């Protein structure tokens, strides 16, 4: 009755989320008094997972599984689930992991709950806490089934080192036949993505136009942050949809969220609510965002941001 | 070509979220319900495909009779036919299973769901349907074109876009980008009148057991007051972020 963690990698290297899912998996496997198996695909450094408590690491080496596909990866994982007698699967909350979860639950007829924010409240019955209503509420959810899958919200558990003596096994699993074929992947290189970012710098209509975004990008660069925007800004085409955060956009659960010239509509706040620390910079002291923020500056973004950039450059 | 669009009846984005019955149920009192926004992007795309691909569009929801208002709206937007599977939508698994059973009787070339609903945000239903039916599946879908039985799609991935091709049948998790916000169709009087003539079929549910049960809801803890820093004291803000919040 093992715990299995799907350890995501990119270009052969583990993603940061893999260390969090392994840390979570370790804590849970100890609660369940069982072992932790981490499974990666075409990954060269999966041995690092030992540091976070993996008892066994299985790296699936198959060039045909290089590009992620929920169907192919689900079928590969389901073989390991069966072989290793797995009762619990842990996923991150990345776009790929959520793409995988539903399909994997379908083919294995298992119970799947996403957006889990802490270790289970109870093991028998199995009860987890998950966010719902776009972070406007949480639910204590009982999961029923012999095989359970959970996705944990990013940055909700953190990293916990746990030196073990895990073994690494490289295997080849035959991928299933499918007509699905990736024709091209376009990625902006060197840019921090919203999903992976510890810090997100976000701006709204207060910036007055797309030509003023250079200072947002510069602030993000100084902080090593991702850039994001409010819904009106993406609807007007000032910024790409992929930067839209909020209820109908992307959720943000970073450690620091800086909102510049964003008034703080309820839909926007819902999407960023699970970020730990929120800073608002707005010239309107009555902007609703001030009620949701930890720190605030009432001031003109066009004056504050350049000064903030130069002060950060001098300090960091 | 047959398209099924699965829609969910969700509280309006501005709704106050409250719970009743010792915090075990969502309080629907005074709440306006809407078509889940991600589903509406998918529906709009399907309606376009009536012209571009000569498609027939069925819209389906799993829910009690209160969900019929959104089905009528979907018909007014342009769907040809509506189906309501008559039961309370309990969890993603039982909802997906009801849809799967429907799709085993009636074959669809494309099944479109929203990427996730804005109430439970699980993002499970399209994947579960695809998994149970063993169909191809794309979620976070921002582009879809069908030509001679082949789909060309784009999926938003972390930091970019993935372009792919596959055969039908196909399950889609739709989101903004598949169509734009400004493309959403506001029903006109003619559409509303025509919707009254279109079939809305109520079918019996199979009463599938849930795999996830919400025992109790909680609201996030109240936030403390915001700490205001003067705009000419930025060093103080940096100091707070560095030493108090420890986030930079």
Interface residues (C-beta under 8 A of the other chain):
Chain A: X67 X68 X70 X71 X74 X94 X95 X96 X98 X99 X100 X101 X102 X103 X104 X105 X106 X107 X109 X110 X111 X112 X113 X114 X115 X127 X129 X131 X132 X133 X134 X135 X136 X137 X138 X139 X140 X141 X142 X143 X144 X145 X178 X179 X180 X181 X182 X183 X184 X185 X186 X187 X188 X191 X193 X195 X196 X198 X199 X223 X235 X241 X242 X244 X247 X248 X249 X251 X255 X256 X266 X267 X270 X273 X276 X277 X279 X280 X290 X291 X292 X293 X294 X295 X296 X297 X298 X299 X300 X303 X304 X307 X308 X311 X312 X315 X316
Chain B: X11 X13 X14 X17 X19 X37 X38 X92 X93 X96 X118 X119 X120 X121 X122 X123 X124 X125 X126 X127 X128 X129 X130 X131 X132 X133 X134 X136 X137 X139 X140 X142 X152 X155 X156 X157 X158 X159 X160 X161 X162 X163 X164 X165 X166 X167 X176 X177 X180 X181 X182 X209 X210 X211 X212 X213 X214 X215 X216 X217 X218 X219 X220 X223 X224 X226 X227 X228 X229 X230 X231 X234 X235 X237 X238 X240 X241 X245 X247 X248
